[in-house]
Amino acid sequence: MNDEAGAVIGKLARGSLFSRLFIAKKEPLRLIAVPRDHVAGDRTRGDALLAGRFELGAEAIDLTDFDFAAIGADSSIAASLQGFSWLRDLAASTGRDKGAKLAEALVGRWLLAHGTKVDEAWRPALWGERILFWTAYAPYILSSRDAGYRSALLNTLARGARHLDANADKSPPGLPRVTAWIGVIAAGLLVQGGMSRVARGEAGLARALAQAQGDDGGLLSRSPAEQALFVDRMGLLRAAYFAAKHSLPDNLESAAAAALAALHGVTMGDGALSSWQGGNPGDPARLTALVDGCGLRARPLRQARGWGYQRLSALGTVIVLDGAPPPSPKVATRGCASTLAIEVSDGTQRLIVNCGGPDPLPTTLSDELVAALRTTAAHSTLVLDDTNSTAILADGSLGKGVEEVPVVRSEDNDSTRIEASHDGYVKGFGLTHNRTLILGNDGKELRGLDKLAPKGRRKIKEAAPYAVRFHLAPGVEPTITADGMGAILRSPGAPPWNFRCRGAMLTTEESLHVDGHGNPVAAMQLVVVGEISGLGGEIAWQLRRSS
């Protein structure tokens, strides 16, 4: 361990930290098994921990004179620190001998701040996550010879399990409640005397999954970032069963495999996520480590139902289409008006993207910008009269708009075809938006048709403007052709692609894309603009690889 890391640990542990932890009056509990976390951590973040910094996205916390009570548990970075998933990164950076000194110092600080009282850090979802990582990294946090520390930690772990058992269903529906019940089961399997709660935990998790996960494996929040966490936590639960020499119930094995297939379905050619529901691509290396280490294998989900993301792929070209209404406000606080938007990649090069957002990372972006990133205009789809396809209300919640998104998919020897439509503009304009995508089986050509068709009694009196937006990934440079009806898209990681449109005028505008660290990056967008009458109309376009 270098001198800097040693100094950090020395400051964390000064003041007879461990001697202040009570010694239990009875023989301390023990773990009956220690699961193995097969997911490789981020060594760079682990190195930062050893240097005294906890980093998440663009934010960092100085650990030198750190007090868990001072940071709370509400912000993204505070919740991440309180959940102890960072033990995975520490283990990727250093071995048990060196890592245990820092890990035990920080766990000891947590026990002093939160171990003797039920407070914000005892939120059920945080306890579920904490149990998964405390048990998987027990060698890093239970190597101390200090009997007071070991007793305090193990008995607090048991108290946390009892707290979860009584309060898991009080978590918000979705991933938080799923995580809480996963923690109940893991504690039952791994902590001495806890087997009686395993059956209750399995029943509770089954209820939570029924409310959180669609029948196609995707979370009802429709958030790829949450889906990745879901797959990770199901993988850790699976490891807990194996460590305790128990078989994972078939219904949980099926739920975990379906979750992985849904996650694969929204992964682009560079191995990172497509940007939906306020999220960003994330770190492709971290996602790869998660998928490789979760213990499951699944093919990408191509034709989703509740999850909603349709996937087309051919010889390195990948397209993801949002083919469903936005998620319910009950399960997603930052849903987006992104219906029928697309993302496109060629190999590892992203071509067409959505602007994305900072979730789940902390952000320095203004509230106004974060709100703007949720609009239809921030996604690669058609926007009518600068109006969101689903309303975003003043309080940030989603209002009325898209309710139905029928999707028809067909395949033949030449291509894959998707026809989808939404009714988000029927009430305000008397028009449905229909989008057809046809991807050739050689992956070289994507043909698109956006059609506005009359429906209902309301009619546009004269005309309304529209814009079909194609946000380009950072580094993709558009050059408009001489006739103003096309553009050449050049990028560092793929051959040039030619874009052509028919029935409207093509322009370019500035855009931005939120990268995997949650930071905005300047980009450009192609915008096909025109006007539409109450009779409707259509805009045809094409993307074709030059070679």
C-alpha positions in Angstrom: 0.0 0.0 0.0 1.4 3.4 -0.9 2.1 6.1 1.7 -1.0 8.2 0.5 -3.4 5.3 1.0 -1.8 4.4 4.4 -2.3 8.0 5.5 -6.0 8.0 4.5 -6.7 4.7 6.4 -4.8 6.1 9.4 -7.0 9.2 9.5 -10.2 7.1 9.0 -9.3 4.8 11.9 -7.8 7.4 14.3 -9.5 8.2 17.6 -9.7 4.5 18.7 -12.5 4.0 16.2 -12.9 0.3 16.7 -12.7 0.5 20.5 -15.8 2.6 20.4 -17.8 -0.2 18.9 -19.7 -2.3 21.5 -18.9 -5.9 22.2 -22.0 -8.1 22.0 -23.1 -9.7 25.3 -23.6 -13.0 23.5 -21.5 -15.0 21.1 -21.4 -13.1 17.8 -23.2 -14.4 14.8 -21.3 -15.8 11.9 -21.8 -16.2 8.1 -22.5 -19.7 7.1 -21.3 -19.1 3.5 -19.6 -16.4 1.5 -20.8 -16.0 -2.1 -18.4 -15.2 -4.8 -19.0 -12.1 -6.9 -17.9 -13.0 -10.4 -18.4 -9.4 -11.7 -15.0 -7.6 -12.1 -14.9 -4.2 -10.5 -13.5 -0.9 -11.9 -9.8 -0.8 -10.9 -9.6 3.0 -11.6 -12.3 3.7 -9.1 -10.7 1.2 -6.7 -7.4 3.1 -7.0 -9.2 6.3 -6.3 -10.6 4.8 -3.1 -7.2 3.9 -1.9 -6.1 7.5 -2.6 -8.9 8.7 -0.4 -11.6 9.6 -3.0 -15.0 8.1 -3.7 -15.9 8.9 -7.3 -19.2 8.6 -9.2 -19.7 10.4 -12.5 -18.5 13.9 -12.2 -18.6 14.0 -8.4 -16.2 12.9 -5.7 -16.2 12.6 -1.9 -13.0 13.1 0.1 -12.7 10.2 2.5 -9.9 11.5 4.7 -12.1 12.9 7.5 -15.3 11.2 6.4 -18.5 11.0 8.4 -21.3 8.8 7.0 -23.9 10.8 9.0 -23.0 14.0 7.2 -23.7 12.9 3.6 -27.1 11.4 4.2 -28.5 8.8 1.8 -30.6 10.8 -0.7 -28.2 11.9 -3.4 -27.0 9.5 -6.1 -23.4 9.6 -4.8 -24.5 9.2 -1.1 -26.7 6.3 -1.9 -23.9 4.6 -3.9 -21.5 5.0 -1.0 -24.1 3.8 1.5 -24.9 0.7 -0.5 -21.2 -0.6 -0.4 -21.2 -1.7 -4.0 -17.8 0.0 -4.2 -16.3 -3.0 -2.4 -16.2 -4.6 -5.8 -14.0 -1.8 -7.2 -11.7 -1.9 -4.1 -11.3 -5.7 -4.7 -10.4 -5.0 -8.3 -7.6 -2.6 -7.2 -6.0 -4.4 -4.3 -5.9 -7.7 -2.5 -7.5 -8.7 0.8 -4.5 -7.7 3.0 -4.4 -4.1 1.8 -8.0 -3.6 0.9 -9.4 -4.9 4.3 -7.7 -2.0 6.1 -9.6 0.6 4.1 -12.8 -1.4 3.9 -13.0 -2.1 7.7 -12.2 1.5 8.5 -15.1 2.7 6.3 -17.5 0.0 7.6 -16.5 1.0 11.1 -17.4 4.6 10.4 -20.7 3.5 9.0 -21.4 1.5 12.2 -20.7 4.5 14.3 -23.0 6.7 12.2 -25.9 4.3 11.6 -25.4 1.0 13.3 -27.3 1.8 16.5 -30.3 3.6 15.1 -32.8 3.2 12.3 -32.5 6.2 10.1 -32.3 7.2 6.4 -29.4 4.7 5.8 -31.8 1.9 6.8 -34.0 2.4 3.7 -34.9 -1.1 2.7 -33.4 -0.9 -0.8 -30.1 0.3 0.7 -30.1 -2.6 3.2 -30.8 -5.1 0.4 -27.8 -3.8 -1.6 -25.6 -3.6 1.5 -26.4 -7.2 2.5 -25.4 -8.4 -1.0 -22.0 -6.7 -0.9 -21.2 -7.1 2.8 -21.6 -10.9 2.4 -19.8 -11.2 -0.9 -16.9 -9.2 0.4 -16.9 -10.5 3.9 -13.1 -11.2 3.6 -12.5 -7.5 3.1 -14.7 -6.3 6.0 -14.4 -9.2 8.6 -10.7 -9.7 8.7 -10.2 -7.6 11.8 -9.2 -9.3 15.1 -11.1 -6.7 17.0 -13.9 -8.6 18.6 -16.0 -5.5 19.2 -15.9 -4.5 15.6 -16.8 -8.0 14.3 -19.6 -8.4 16.8 -21.0 -5.0 16.0 -20.9 -5.7 12.2 -22.4 -9.2 12.3 -25.2 -8.3 14.8 -26.0 -5.1 12.8 -26.2 -7.3 9.7 -28.7 -9.5 11.4 -30.7 -6.5 12.6 -30.7 -5.2 9.1 -32.1 -8.5 7.8 -34.9 -8.4 10.4 -35.6 -4.8 9.5 -35.8 -5.8 5.8 -38.1 -8.7 6.6 -40.6 -6.3 8.2 -40.2 -3.4 5.8 -39.3 -4.6 2.3 -42.9 -4.1 1.0 -42.7 -0.5 2.2 -40.2 0.2 -0.5 -41.4 1.9 -3.7 -42.5 -0.6 -6.3 -40.0 -1.5 -8.9 -36.3 -2.0 -8.5 -36.2 -0.7 -4.9 -38.7 -3.3 -3.6 -37.0 -6.1 -5.7 -33.7 -5.2 -4.2 -35.1 -5.2 -0.6 -36.6 -8.7 -1.0 -33.4 -9.9 -2.7 -31.6 -8.8 0.5 -34.0 -10.7 2.7 -33.3 -13.9 0.8 -29.6 -13.4 0.8 -29.5 -12.8 4.5 -31.6 -15.9 5.1 -29.3 -18.0 3.1 -26.0 -16.6 4.4 -26.4 -15.4 8.0 -26.5 -17.9 10.8 -30.1 -18.7 11.9 -31.8 -17.0 9.0 -33.1 -20.0 7.0 -36.6 -19.5 8.3 -36.9 -16.2 6.3 -35.9 -17.7 2.9 -39.4 -18.9 2.0 -40.9 -15.6 3.0 -38.3 -13.8 1.0 -38.9 -15.9 -2.0 -42.7 -15.2 -1.8 -42.0 -11.4 -1.3 -39.6 -11.3 -4.2 -42.2 -13.1 -6.4 -44.7 -10.4 -5.6 -42.2 -7.6 -6.2 -41.2 -9.0 -9.5 -44.9 -9.3 -10.6 -45.2 -5.6 -10.0 -41.8 -4.6 -11.4 -41.0 -6.9 -14.4 -43.0 -7.4 -17.5 -43.5 -10.8 -19.0 -40.7 -10.2 -21.5 -38.1 -9.6 -18.8 -37.9 -5.8 -18.8 -38.6 -3.6 -15.9 -41.8 -1.6 -16.2 -39.7 1.6 -15.5 -38.3 0.9 -19.0 -34.9 2.2 -17.8 -31.9 0.5 -19.3 -29.7 1.8 -16.4 -32.1 0.2 -13.9 -32.2 -3.0 -16.0 -28.5 -3.3 -15.6 -28.7 -3.0 -11.8 -31.6 -5.5 -11.9 -29.4 -8.1 -13.7 -26.5 -7.4 -11.4 -28.6 -8.0 -8.2 -30.2 -11.1 -9.6 -26.7 -12.4 -10.4 -25.6 -11.7 -6.8 -28.7 -13.5 -5.4 -27.9 -16.4 -7.7 -24.4 -16.5 -6.2 -25.8 -16.5 -2.7 -27.9 -19.6 -3.4 -24.9 -21.4 -4.8 -22.7 -20.5 -1.9 -25.4 -21.8 0.5 -25.6 -25.0 -1.6 -29.3 -24.3 -2.5 -30.9 -24.3 -5.9 -32.3 -21.1 -7.3 -36.0 -21.5 -7.7 -37.1 -22.0 -11.3 -39.2 -18.8 -11.3 -36.2 -16.7 -10.2 -33.9 -18.3 -12.7 -36.4 -17.6 -15.5 -36.8 -14.0 -14.3 -33.0 -13.4 -14.2 -32.5 -14.9 -17.7 -35.3 -12.8 -19.2 -33.9 -9.7 -17.5 -30.5 -10.3 -19.2 -32.2 -10.8 -22.6 -34.0 -7.5 -22.2 -30.8 -5.8 -21.3 -29.0 -7.2 -24.3 -31.8 -5.9 -26.4 -31.0 -2.2 -25.7 -27.2 -2.6 -26.0 -25.5 -1.0 -29.0 -22.6 -2.2 -31.1 -20.0 -0.5 -28.8 -21.2 -2.7 -25.8 -22.9 0.2 -24.0 -26.5 1.0 -23.5 -28.8 3.0 -25.8 -30.1 6.2 -24.1 -33.7 6.0 -22.9 -35.7 7.3 -20.0 -33.2 9.9 -18.9 -30.2 7.6 -18.9 -26.9 7.5 -20.8 -24.7 4.8 -22.3 -22.8 4.1 -19.1 -19.4 2.5 -19.1 -19.2 -0.4 -21.7 -16.4 -2.1 -19.8 -18.5 -2.1 -16.6 -21.5 -3.5 -18.5 -19.4 -6.2 -20.2 -18.1 -7.2 -16.8 -21.6 -7.4 -15.4 -22.9 -9.5 -18.3 -19.9 -11.8 -18.2 -20.0 -12.3 -14.4 -23.8 -12.6 -13.8 -23.7 -16.4 -14.4 -26.4 -16.3 -17.1 -26.5 -16.4 -20.9 -29.2 -15.1 -23.1 -29.8 -13.8 -26.6 -30.8 -10.2 -27.1 -34.6 -9.6 -26.9 -35.6 -8.4 -30.3 -39.4 -8.2 -30.1 -40.4 -6.8 -26.8 -43.9 -6.2 -25.3 -44.0 -4.2 -22.0 -40.3 -3.5 -22.2 -41.1 -1.9 -25.5 -37.7 -1.7 -27.2 -37.7 -3.3 -30.6 -34.2 -4.4 -31.9 -33.1 -4.8 -35.5 -29.6 -6.1 -36.3 -27.8 -7.3 -39.4 -24.1 -7.8 -40.0 -22.9 -5.2 -37.4 -25.7 -2.7 -37.9 -27.9 -2.3 -34.8 -31.1 -0.3 -34.5 -33.2 0.1 -31.3 -36.7 1.6 -31.6 -38.9 2.8 -28.7 -42.1 0.9 -29.5 -44.2 1.5 -26.4 -45.8 4.3 -24.3 -43.7 6.0 -21.7 -43.6 4.3 -18.3 -46.1 4.9 -15.6 -45.2 7.7 -13.2 -45.7 5.1 -10.4 -42.5 3.3 -11.5 -40.5 6.0 -13.2 -40.1 9.6 -12.0 -38.2 10.8 -15.1 -40.0 9.1 -18.0 -39.5 10.6 -21.4 -41.7 11.4 -24.4 -39.6 9.3 -26.7 -42.1 7.0 -28.4 -40.9 5.8 -31.9 -37.5 7.3 -31.5 -34.5 5.3 -32.7 -30.8 4.8 -32.1 -28.4 3.4 -34.8 -24.9 2.0 -34.6 -22.5 0.5 -37.2 -20.1 -1.8 -35.4 -18.7 0.1 -32.4 -19.5 3.5 -34.0 -22.8 5.1 -32.9 -24.4 7.1 -35.7 -27.9 8.2 -34.5 -28.6 8.6 -30.8 -31.0 10.3 -28.4 -29.7 13.2 -26.2 -29.9 11.0 -23.1 -29.7 12.2 -19.6 -27.6 11.9 -16.4 -29.5 9.1 -14.6 -28.3 7.3 -12.5 -25.3 9.5 -12.0 -25.0 12.7 -10.1 -25.1 15.7 -12.4 -24.0 19.3 -12.7 -26.6 19.9 -15.4 -29.2 22.5 -14.7 -32.8 21.4 -13.8 -34.0 23.2 -17.0 -31.6 21.2 -19.2 -32.5 17.9 -17.5 -36.1 18.6 -18.1 -35.5 19.5 -21.8 -33.7 16.2 -22.3 -36.9 14.4 -21.6 -38.8 16.1 -24.4 -39.7 14.5 -27.7 -37.4 17.0 -29.5 -34.4 15.5 -27.6 -35.0 12.1 -29.2 -34.6 10.9 -32.8 -38.2 10.9 -34.0 -40.9 13.1 -35.4 -42.0 16.2 -33.5 -45.3 17.9 -34.4 -45.6 21.6 -33.8 -42.8 21.4 -31.2 -45.2 19.5 -29.0 -44.3 16.5 -26.8 -46.0 13.2 -27.9 -46.7 12.7 -24.2 -47.1 15.8 -22.0 -44.5 16.6 -19.4 -46.2 18.5 -16.6 -44.9 21.4 -14.6 -44.1 19.1 -11.6 -42.0 16.9 -13.9 -44.5 14.0 -14.0 -45.9 12.7 -17.3 -49.4 13.7 -18.4 -51.6 12.6 -21.2 -50.4 11.5 -24.6 -49.4 8.2 -26.0 -51.6 5.4 -24.8 -51.4 2.8 -27.6 -48.4 1.7 -29.7 -49.4 -1.1 -32.1 -46.3 -2.8 -33.6 -46.1 -5.2 -36.5 -42.9 -7.0 -37.3 -42.0 -9.2 -40.2 -38.9 -10.8 -41.7 -38.0 -12.3 -45.0 -34.9 -13.3 -47.0 -34.1 -9.7 -47.8 -35.0 -7.6 -44.8 -36.6 -7.0 -41.4 -39.5 -4.7 -41.3 -41.2 -2.9 -38.4 -44.4 -0.8 -38.6 -45.4 1.1 -35.4 -47.6 4.0 -34.6 -48.7 6.1 -31.7 -51.7 8.2 -30.8 -50.0 10.9 -28.9 -51.0 13.6 -31.4 -54.6 12.5 -31.9 -56.1 14.6 -29.2 -54.3 17.8 -30.1 -54.0 17.5 -33.9 -56.2 14.7 -35.1 -53.2 12.8 -36.4 -51.4 9.6 -35.7 -47.7 9.2 -36.2 -46.7 6.0 -38.0 -43.1 5.0 -38.5 -41.9 2.2 -40.7 -38.3 0.9 -40.6 -36.8 -1.6 -43.1 -33.3 -2.9 -42.5 -31.7 -4.9 -45.2 -30.2 -8.3 -44.2 -26.7 -7.1 -45.3 -26.9 -4.3 -42.8 -26.0 -1.6 -45.4 -29.4 0.1 -45.8 -32.1 1.4 -43.5 -35.2 2.8 -45.1 -37.6 4.8 -43.0 -41.1 6.3 -43.5 -42.7 8.7 -41.1 -46.4 9.2 -41.9 -49.0 11.4 -40.2 -52.5 10.1 -40.8 -55.8 11.6 -39.8 -57.8 10.1 -37.0 -60.6 11.4 -34.8 -62.7 14.5 -35.0 -60.2 17.2 -34.3 -58.6 18.7 -37.4 -55.8 21.1 -38.0 -57.3 24.3 -39.4 -54.6 25.2 -41.8 -51.2 23.7 -41.3 -48.8 22.7 -38.5 -45.0 22.5 -38.7 -43.1 19.2 -38.1 -39.5 18.2 -37.6 -38.1 14.7 -38.0 -34.9 14.8 -35.8 -31.9 12.6 -36.1 -29.5 13.4 -33.3 -26.0 12.4 -34.3 -23.4 10.9 -32.0 -20.5 13.1 -31.0 -17.8 12.8 -33.7 -20.3 12.2 -36.5 -19.9 15.1 -38.9 -22.7 15.8 -41.5 -22.1 17.4 -44.9 -25.3 18.5 -46.6 -25.4 17.6 -50.3 -25.7 20.2 -53.1 -29.4 19.5 -53.7 -30.2 20.0 -50.0 -32.0 16.6 -49.8 -29.2 14.5 -48.3 -26.1 14.4 -46.1 -22.9 12.4 -45.9 -22.2 11.3 -42.3 -18.5 10.8 -41.6 -17.2 9.3 -38.3 -13.9 8.1 -37.0 -15.1 4.5 -36.4 -17.2 3.5 -39.5 -17.4 4.0 -43.3 -19.4 7.1 -44.4 -23.2 6.7 -44.4 -25.4 8.6 -46.9 -28.7 10.1 -45.7 -31.4 11.0 -48.1 -34.9 12.3 -47.5 -37.9 12.9 -49.8 -41.0 15.2 -49.3 -39.3 17.8 -47.1 -36.3 20.0 -46.6 -33.1 18.9 -44.7 -31.2 21.1 -42.3 -28.6 20.7 -39.6 -28.7 22.1 -36.0 -26.6 21.9 -33.0 -27.3 19.2 -30.5 -25.8 17.5 -27.4 -25.3 14.0 -26.1 -24.9 13.0 -22.4 -22.0 10.6 -22.3 -21.4 7.6 -20.1 -20.0 9.8 -17.3 -23.1 12.0 -17.3 -21.4 14.9 -19.0 -22.9 16.8 -22.0 -20.9 16.6 -25.2 -21.5 18.8 -28.2 -23.0 17.1 -31.3 -25.0 17.9 -34.4 -28.4 16.7 -35.6 -30.1 16.3 -39.0 -33.6 17.9 -39.1 -36.1 17.2 -41.8 -38.6 20.1 -41.6 -42.0 20.9 -43.3 -45.6 21.5 -42.7 -48.6 19.2 -42.5 -52.3 19.7 -43.1 -55.2 17.9 -41.5 -55.1 15.4 -44.4 -51.7 14.2 -43.2 -48.7 13.3 -45.3 -45.5 11.3 -45.2 -41.7 11.8 -45.1 -39.5 9.1 -46.6 -35.8 8.8 -45.7 -32.9 6.4 -46.1 -29.6 5.6 -44.5 -27.1 3.7 -46.7 -23.5 2.7 -45.9 -21.1 3.8 -48.6 -19.1 0.6 -48.7 
